[in-house]
Amino acid sequence: MMEQILFLCTGNYYRSRFAELLFNHLAERKGLEWRAISRALALERGIYNVGPISPHAIEGLRQRGVQIPDKLRMPQQLQESDLESSTRIIALHEPEHRPLVEQRFPPWEQRVEYWHAPDLDKMPPDQALEYIAQQVIGLLPELKTKKNSLPG
């Protein structure tokens, strides 16, 4: 049975989608029994997001040799069932996402891990995506050795 990792960001358009697609690409290549999904903590805040995924995420994935699916889904709002079905939960930017988790999903606050990849207004996409890529790569050996890798 596959384990699931959940990547969270504000609009499920840029950072979390990049992390999801990169993780799934690398996990499959390494034969890990993990898959990633991604969701939005505040989908309504993505009013300027056009289409299913950020062009920055697409470019970052292409630069890393990740095949982009022909059909990409639109961003999706986080539901309680997504949290319940995930072994690991990672939000992409603590200062931005911790308050949303605390406000909207308080029972899950202690289960969420936080990275430090700010949005476009605070960090250029090449830097943010490289940071996310390095964090994703760093997860792989840990997940290979820990079948059920719950934080804390």
N, CA, C and O of each residue as an XYZ file, in Angstrom:
608
protein
N       0.828     -1.185      0.000
C       0.000      0.000      0.000
C       0.880      1.259      0.000
O       1.856      1.352      0.744
N       0.519      2.197     -0.830
C       1.284      3.437     -0.947
C       1.036      4.350      0.244
O      -0.092      4.480      0.721
N       2.090      4.971      0.710
C       1.997      6.024      1.710
C       1.811      7.341      0.957
O       2.208      7.463     -0.202
N       1.210      8.317      1.620
C       0.932      9.588      0.956
C       1.561     10.744      1.709
O       1.499     10.823      2.936
N       2.169     11.639      0.942
C       2.676     12.894      1.471
C       1.822     14.011      0.885
O       1.464     13.973     -0.292
N       1.503     14.987      1.692
C       0.641     16.092      1.291
C       1.433     17.389      1.376
O       1.953     17.745      2.434
N       1.519     18.097      0.239
C       2.173     19.405      0.195
C       1.098     20.484      0.180
O       0.140     20.408     -0.589
N       1.264     21.489      1.033
C       0.294     22.572      1.162
C       0.930     23.914      0.827
O       2.069     24.188      1.204
N       0.182     24.740      0.118
C       0.535     26.150     -0.018
C      -0.761     26.936     -0.095
O      -1.841     26.362      0.050
N      -0.675     28.197     -0.315
C      -1.865     29.034     -0.242
C      -2.855     28.699     -1.347
O      -4.022     28.423     -1.069
N      -2.398     28.720     -2.612
C      -3.318     28.567     -3.729
C      -3.219     27.276     -4.512
O      -3.981     27.079     -5.459
N      -2.299     26.384     -4.147
C      -2.118     25.107     -4.861
C      -1.893     25.334     -6.351
O      -2.464     24.651     -7.201
N      -1.048     26.311     -6.637
C      -0.816     26.717     -8.021
C       0.671     26.698     -8.381
O       1.018     26.413     -9.527
N       1.536     26.990     -7.444
C       2.954     27.199     -7.733
C       3.829     26.256     -6.907
O       4.300     25.244     -7.425
N       4.049     26.570     -5.649
C       5.016     25.826     -4.843
C       4.582     24.397     -4.551
O       5.360     23.464     -4.752
N       3.357     24.211     -4.083
C       2.921     22.855     -3.724
C       2.780     21.964     -4.954
O       3.038     20.762     -4.881
N       2.377     22.538     -6.073
C       2.251     21.745     -7.300
C       3.625     21.307     -7.794
O       3.796     20.173     -8.241
N       4.606     22.212     -7.711
C       5.978     21.864     -8.068
C       6.475     20.727     -7.179
O       7.031     19.747     -7.674
N       6.276     20.857     -5.866
C       6.735     19.832     -4.925
C       6.057     18.494     -5.208
O       6.716     17.454     -5.197
N       4.760     18.509     -5.459
C       4.014     17.284     -5.734
C       4.553     16.561     -6.971
O       4.860     15.371     -6.910
N       4.666     17.267     -8.071
C       5.091     16.634     -9.328
C       6.550     16.194     -9.270
O       6.897     15.130     -9.782
N       7.406     17.004     -8.653
C       8.807     16.610     -8.518
C       8.933     15.383     -7.618
O       9.642     14.432     -7.949
N       8.243     15.409     -6.481
C       8.304     14.270     -5.566
C       7.855     12.993     -6.263
O       8.542     11.975     -6.178
N       6.725     13.028     -6.944
C       6.209     11.818     -7.594
C       7.164     11.305     -8.658
O       7.334     10.096     -8.808
N       7.781     12.202     -9.387
C       8.770     11.818    -10.397
C       9.960     11.100     -9.740
O      10.358     10.020    -10.177
N      10.511     11.700     -8.707
C      11.692     11.132     -8.048
C      11.359      9.853     -7.283
O      12.138      8.901     -7.314
N      10.220      9.816     -6.602
C       9.833      8.627     -5.836
C       9.621      7.440     -6.766
O      10.009      6.318     -6.440
N       9.015      7.679     -7.910
C       8.811      6.590     -8.872
C      10.143      6.078     -9.398
O      10.344      4.868     -9.505
N      11.047      6.982     -9.724
C      12.369      6.573    -10.223
C      13.141      5.771     -9.181
O      13.918      4.883     -9.535
N      12.936      6.075     -7.906
C      13.648      5.375     -6.833
C      12.898      4.163     -6.310
O      13.391      3.462     -5.426
N      11.710      3.907     -6.845
C      10.926      2.753     -6.424
C      10.350      2.868     -5.029
O      10.127      1.854     -4.368
N      10.103      4.091     -4.567
C       9.523      4.280     -3.237
C       8.023      4.039     -3.272
O       7.365      4.329     -4.272
N       7.492      3.518     -2.198
C       6.059      3.267     -2.092
C       5.363      4.478     -1.475
O       4.610      4.355     -0.509
N       5.625      5.628     -2.044
C       5.052      6.892     -1.611
C       4.545      7.634     -2.835
O       5.099      7.510     -3.927
N       3.485      8.405     -2.637
C       3.040      9.328     -3.672
C       2.677     10.629     -2.987
O       2.386     10.658     -1.791
N       2.696     11.698     -3.753
C       2.375     13.012     -3.210
C       1.097     13.543     -3.835
O       0.779     13.276     -4.994
N       0.380     14.302     -3.027
C      -0.704     15.140     -3.518
C      -0.422     16.543     -3.001
O       0.434     16.729     -2.137
N      -1.138     17.530     -3.529
C      -0.985     18.892     -3.025
C      -2.351     19.561     -2.995
O      -3.245     19.246     -3.779
N      -2.474     20.488     -2.068
C      -3.744     21.189     -1.889
C      -3.495     22.635     -1.449
O      -2.396     23.003     -1.033
N      -4.553     23.436     -1.555
C      -4.531     24.848     -1.155
C      -5.090     25.007      0.249
O      -6.073     24.365      0.619
N      -4.454     25.863      1.019
C      -4.993     26.247      2.316
C      -6.015     27.376      2.180
O      -6.902     27.517      3.022
N      -5.892     28.173      1.128
C      -6.796     29.308      0.920
C      -6.959     29.544     -0.580
O      -6.482     30.545     -1.116
N      -7.621     28.633     -1.236
C      -7.789     28.688     -2.689
C      -8.350     30.034     -3.147
O      -8.008     30.518     -4.226
N      -9.196     30.624     -2.341
C      -9.825     31.894     -2.717
C      -8.832     33.042     -2.850
O      -9.158     34.069     -3.443
N      -7.637     32.888     -2.313
C      -6.623     33.949     -2.410
C      -5.859     33.914     -3.734
O      -5.079     34.825     -4.014
N      -6.065     32.898     -4.539
C      -5.362     32.775     -5.812
C      -6.093     33.416     -6.970
O      -6.173     32.832     -8.051
N      -6.625     34.603     -6.764
C      -7.461     35.226     -7.784
C      -6.697     35.576     -9.065
O      -7.315     35.745    -10.116
N      -5.382     35.685     -8.998
C      -4.601     36.016    -10.187
C      -3.964     34.779    -10.824
O      -3.231     34.893    -11.807
N      -4.235     33.629    -10.279
C      -3.710     32.387    -10.848
C      -4.527     32.037    -12.086
O      -5.756     31.967    -12.039
N      -3.827     31.820    -13.187
C      -4.492     31.527    -14.457
C      -4.126     30.114    -14.884
O      -2.949     29.788    -15.034
N      -5.138     29.277    -15.078
C      -4.889     27.910    -15.515
C      -4.617     26.982    -14.354
O      -4.790     27.351    -13.192
N      -4.186     25.766    -14.678
C      -4.038     24.739    -13.649
C      -2.764     24.826    -12.809
O      -2.736     24.343    -11.677
N      -1.702     25.445    -13.359
C      -0.415     25.439    -12.653
C       0.425     26.628    -13.111
O       0.308     27.080    -14.249
N       1.251     27.115    -12.234
C       2.109     28.265    -12.527
C       3.119     27.957    -13.637
O       3.714     26.879    -13.657
N       3.307     28.894    -14.547
C       4.375     28.724    -15.552
C       5.752     28.563    -14.904
O       6.618     27.886    -15.456
N       5.958     29.176    -13.746
C       7.237     29.015    -13.033
C       7.429     27.559    -12.598
O       8.525     27.009    -12.708
N       6.360     26.948    -12.106
C       6.444     25.537    -11.702
C       6.728     24.656    -12.910
O       7.565     23.756    -12.836
N       6.041     24.904    -14.021
C       6.267     24.122    -15.249
C       7.722     24.237    -15.683
O       8.363     23.231    -15.988
N       8.237     25.444    -15.711
C       9.628     25.654    -16.140
C      10.601     24.971    -15.180
O      11.558     24.333    -15.619
N      10.366     25.099    -13.886
C      11.243     24.453    -12.903
C      11.230     22.941    -13.041
O      12.269     22.299    -12.886
N      10.085     22.367    -13.327
C       9.990     20.915    -13.528
C      10.714     20.499    -14.801
O      11.455     19.516    -14.801
N      10.509     21.225    -15.863
C      11.191     20.910    -17.131
C      12.703     20.974    -16.967
O      13.422     20.115    -17.476
N      13.184     21.983    -16.264
C      14.624     22.114    -16.031
C      15.189     20.918    -15.274
O      16.378     20.618    -15.382
N      14.358     20.248    -14.523
C      14.794     19.096    -13.728
C      14.433     17.765    -14.381
O      14.545     16.712    -13.753
N      14.007     17.811    -15.620
C      13.739     16.587    -16.372
C      12.446     15.884    -16.013
O      12.310     14.685    -16.254
N      11.500     16.600    -15.444
C      10.228     16.002    -15.048
C       9.249     16.127    -16.216
O       9.033     17.214    -16.751
N       8.670     15.003    -16.594
C       7.650     14.992    -17.642
C       6.380     15.650    -17.107
O       5.872     15.271    -16.051
N       5.880     16.624    -17.833
C       4.659     17.312    -17.428
C       3.471     16.543    -17.990
O       3.426     16.292    -19.194
N       2.509     16.162    -17.154
C       1.327     15.450    -17.667
C       0.592     16.282    -18.716
O       0.561     17.510    -18.639
N       0.003     15.600    -19.694
C      -0.765     16.295    -20.724
C      -1.963     17.018    -20.136
O      -2.278     18.141    -20.530
N      -2.617     16.380    -19.209
C      -3.779     16.997    -18.559
C      -3.419     17.284    -17.113
O      -3.127     16.377    -16.334
N      -3.445     18.550    -16.776
C      -3.171     18.975    -15.411
C      -4.469     19.415    -14.754
O      -5.267     20.131    -15.358
N      -4.674     18.992    -13.533
C      -5.886     19.374    -12.811
C      -5.778     20.820    -12.344
O      -4.686     21.383    -12.260
N      -6.898     21.393    -12.051
C      -6.946     22.742    -11.478
C      -6.572     22.662     -9.992
O      -6.673     21.593     -9.390
N      -6.143     23.776     -9.400
C      -5.850     23.796     -7.962
C      -7.056     23.324     -7.150
O      -8.207     23.552     -7.522
N      -6.759     22.661     -6.032
C      -7.817     22.103     -5.187
C      -7.669     22.577     -3.749
O      -6.561     22.678     -3.221
N      -8.792     22.862     -3.134
C      -8.844     23.282     -1.736
C      -8.629     22.073     -0.818
O      -9.151     20.990     -1.080
N      -7.872     22.261      0.240
C      -7.642     21.227      1.236
C      -8.949     20.834      1.923
O      -9.758     21.687      2.285
N      -9.135     19.536      2.093
C     -10.277     18.976      2.815
C      -9.739     18.127      3.971
O      -8.601     17.661      3.936
N     -10.544     17.943      4.955
C     -10.160     17.108      6.106
C      -9.742     15.707      5.649
O      -8.812     15.127      6.210
N     -10.411     15.171      4.655
C     -10.084     13.824      4.161
C      -8.669     13.754      3.590
O      -8.033     12.703      3.664
N      -8.163     14.857      3.020
C      -6.781     14.881      2.516
C      -5.800     14.741      3.671
O      -4.800     14.031      3.563
N      -6.083     15.409      4.756
C      -5.231     15.320      5.938
C      -5.277     13.917      6.534
O      -4.247     13.355      6.905
N      -6.473     13.362      6.621
C      -6.647     12.024      7.203
C      -5.933     10.945      6.405
O      -5.468      9.961      6.980
N      -5.837     11.110      5.102
C      -5.241     10.078      4.250
C      -3.735     10.257      4.043
O      -3.122      9.495      3.296
N      -3.137     11.248      4.691
C      -1.721     11.541      4.484
C      -0.874     11.141      5.687
O      -1.227     11.401      6.838
N       0.241     10.507      5.389
C       1.195     10.114      6.421
C       2.076     11.283      6.828
O       2.397     11.456      8.004
N       2.467     12.087      5.836
C       3.273     13.286      6.079
C       2.542     14.482      5.503
O       1.924     14.388      4.442
N       2.611     15.610      6.203
C       1.975     16.850      5.764
C       3.024     17.957      5.860
O       3.588     18.203      6.926
N       3.275     18.616      4.734
C       4.299     19.657      4.689
C       3.706     20.912      4.061
O       3.220     20.882      2.931
N       3.751     22.011      4.801
C       3.361     23.317      4.273
C       4.632     24.017      3.807
O       5.678     23.895      4.444
N       4.547     24.738      2.714
C       5.738     25.237      2.040
C       6.344     26.508      2.626
O       7.501     26.810      2.333
N       5.605     27.269      3.444
C       6.199     28.482      4.020
C       5.570     28.766      5.384
O       4.421     29.198      5.475
N       6.325     28.523      6.416
C       5.786     28.604      7.776
C       5.110     29.933      8.118
O       3.977     29.910      8.598
N       5.742     31.091      7.898
C       5.073     32.339      8.294
C       3.742     32.575      7.578
O       2.836     33.189      8.141
N       3.627     32.106      6.377
C       2.415     32.278      5.579
C       1.364     31.212      5.886
O       0.168     31.502      5.918
N       1.815     29.981      6.110
C       0.882     28.857      6.176
C       0.498     28.416      7.585
O      -0.588     27.869      7.775
N       1.349     28.637      8.564
C       0.990     28.235      9.928
C      -0.303     28.912     10.394
O      -1.168     28.234     10.948
N      -0.468     30.230     10.189
C      -1.726     30.850     10.626
C      -2.960     30.266      9.924
O      -4.027     30.164     10.529
N      -2.817     29.883      8.653
C      -3.946     29.282      7.941
C      -4.289     27.904      8.497
O      -5.464     27.561      8.631
N      -3.276     27.120      8.818
C      -3.511     25.807      9.414
C      -4.171     25.979     10.774
O      -5.155     25.305     11.078
N      -3.633     26.883     11.597
C      -4.184     27.108     12.933
C      -5.648     27.569     12.873
O      -6.470     27.162     13.694
N      -5.955     28.419     11.896
C      -7.308     28.958     11.775
C      -8.290     27.954     11.181
O      -9.411     27.815     11.671
N      -7.875     27.257     10.133
C      -8.815     26.441      9.374
C      -8.810     24.951      9.733
O      -9.808     24.257      9.539
N      -7.688     24.469     10.252
C      -7.569     23.047     10.581
C      -6.846     22.871     11.913
O      -5.832     22.175     11.963
N      -7.337     23.482     12.996
C      -6.609     23.456     14.269
C      -6.269     22.069     14.807
O      -5.205     21.918     15.406
N      -7.110     21.045     14.630
C      -6.720     19.742     15.164
C      -5.467     19.155     14.500
O      -4.853     18.237     15.042
N      -5.093     19.677     13.344
C      -3.965     19.133     12.578
C      -2.681     19.925     12.776
O      -1.641     19.567     12.224
N      -2.741     20.970     13.539
C      -1.602     21.874     13.717
C      -0.299     21.147     14.081
O       0.757     21.466     13.535
N      -0.365     20.193     14.979
C       0.843     19.493     15.424
C       1.379     18.488     14.413
O       2.517     18.036     14.543
N       0.593     18.132     13.420
C       1.027     17.160     12.413
C       1.708     17.793     11.196
O       2.324     17.096     10.391
N       1.592     19.113     11.068
C       2.128     19.785      9.882
C       3.583     20.174     10.115
O       3.939     20.769     11.133
N       4.410     19.817      9.136
C       5.815     20.258      9.098
C       5.871     21.499      8.212
O       5.040     21.669      7.319
N       6.839     22.353      8.459
C       6.935     23.593      7.693
C       8.310     23.740      7.053
O       9.348     23.508      7.674
N       8.270     24.133      5.794
C       9.486     24.517      5.075
C       9.501     26.038      4.980
O       8.646     26.717      5.549
N      10.483     26.560      4.255
C      10.663     28.010      4.200
C      10.869     28.478      2.762
O      11.918     29.013      2.403
N       9.829     28.258      1.946
C       9.843     28.674      0.541
C       8.769     29.739      0.347
O       7.605     29.411      0.115
N       9.151     31.016      0.441
C       8.172     32.093      0.294
C       7.614     32.179     -1.129
O       8.151     31.593     -2.069
N       6.530     32.922     -1.248
C       5.888     33.137     -2.536
C       6.691     34.148     -3.367
O       7.700     34.688     -2.913
N       6.219     34.385     -4.585
C       6.931     35.215     -5.563
C       7.224     36.628     -5.084
O       8.207     37.228     -5.518
N       6.412     37.164     -4.217
C       6.637     38.532     -3.742
C       7.806     38.633     -2.767
O       8.257     39.733     -2.447
N       8.300     37.483     -2.294
C       9.385     37.499     -1.301
C      10.665     36.787     -1.760
O      11.731     36.998     -1.181
N      10.562     35.943     -2.800
C      11.734     35.205     -3.284
C      11.554     34.897     -4.769
O      10.479     34.465     -5.186
N      12.599     35.117     -5.570
C      12.497     34.786     -6.996
C      12.220     33.295     -7.191
O      12.670     32.468     -6.397
N      11.475     32.950     -8.254
C      11.090     31.551     -8.435
C      12.262     30.589     -8.571
O      12.173     29.460     -8.088
N      13.348     30.988     -9.206
C      14.469     30.052     -9.335
C      15.023     29.675     -7.966
O      15.395     28.521     -7.755
N      15.084     30.616     -7.036
C      15.581     30.332     -5.688
C      14.584     29.499     -4.885
O      14.969     28.543     -4.212
N      13.324     29.858     -4.956
C      12.310     29.121     -4.196
C      12.200     27.682     -4.694
O      12.121     26.751     -3.894
N      12.197     27.502     -6.009
C      12.060     26.152     -6.555
C      13.311     25.314     -6.283
O      13.203     24.108     -6.064
N      14.473     25.920     -6.292
C      15.691     25.176     -5.951
C      15.643     24.744     -4.489
O      16.019     23.617     -4.167
N      15.189     25.618     -3.608
C      15.040     25.263     -2.198
C      14.069     24.086     -2.051
O      14.372     23.116     -1.356
N      12.912     24.170     -2.698
C      11.923     23.093     -2.610
C      12.502     21.800     -3.164
O      12.321     20.734     -2.574
N      13.197     21.887     -4.293
C      13.800     20.693     -4.896
C      14.781     20.037     -3.927
O      14.785     18.814     -3.780
N      15.603     20.837     -3.270
C      16.571     20.274     -2.322
C      15.863     19.638     -1.121
O      16.301     18.600     -0.626
N      14.787     20.246     -0.657
C      14.028     19.673      0.454
C      13.383     18.344      0.037
O      13.408     17.375      0.796
N      12.812     18.302     -1.157
C      12.199     17.069     -1.655
C      13.250     15.977     -1.782
O      13.027     14.847     -1.348
N      14.382     16.303     -2.369
C      15.465     15.328     -2.518
C      15.911     14.818     -1.147
O      16.210     13.635     -0.987
N      15.953     15.710     -0.168
C      16.339     15.316      1.183
C      15.351     14.383      1.861
O      15.731     13.631      2.759
N      14.098     14.417      1.451
C      13.080     13.522      2.015
C      13.269     12.069      1.577
O      12.982     11.143      2.336
N      13.745     11.879      0.365
C      13.737     10.544     -0.236
C      14.474      9.488      0.576
O      13.908      8.419      0.806
N      15.699      9.725      1.023
C      16.376      8.690      1.824
C      15.638      8.398      3.133
O      15.592      7.253      3.585
N      15.073      9.424      3.726
C      14.330      9.257      4.971
C      13.101      8.372      4.753
O      12.809      7.502      5.574
N      12.391      8.589      3.664
C      11.183      7.820      3.396
C      11.504      6.400      2.989
O      10.705      5.492      3.217
N      12.655      6.198      2.392
C      13.062      4.851      1.996
C      13.340      3.992      3.226
O      13.110      2.782      3.207
N      13.832      4.614      4.294
C      14.180      3.861      5.484
C      13.067      3.811      6.516
O      13.081      2.953      7.399
N      12.103      4.719      6.416
C      10.990      4.763      7.365
C       9.694      4.569      6.621
O       9.204      5.492      5.970
N       9.139      3.393      6.708
C       7.898      3.088      6.022
C       6.780      4.038      6.467
O       6.073      4.599      5.629
N       6.623      4.214      7.744
C       5.601      5.120      8.273
C       6.300      6.253      9.018
O       6.533      6.173     10.224
N       6.625      7.298      8.284
C       7.438      8.356      8.812
C       6.600      9.516      9.339
O       6.452     10.536      8.667
N       6.062      9.360     10.524
C       5.294     10.432     11.131
C       6.227     11.341     11.922
O       7.107     10.859     12.635
N       6.040     12.654     11.800
C       6.887     13.577     12.570
C       6.564     13.507     14.059
O       5.467     13.124     14.465
N       7.567     13.895     14.861
C       7.378     14.028     16.306
C       7.129     12.740     16.932
O       6.948     12.670     18.148
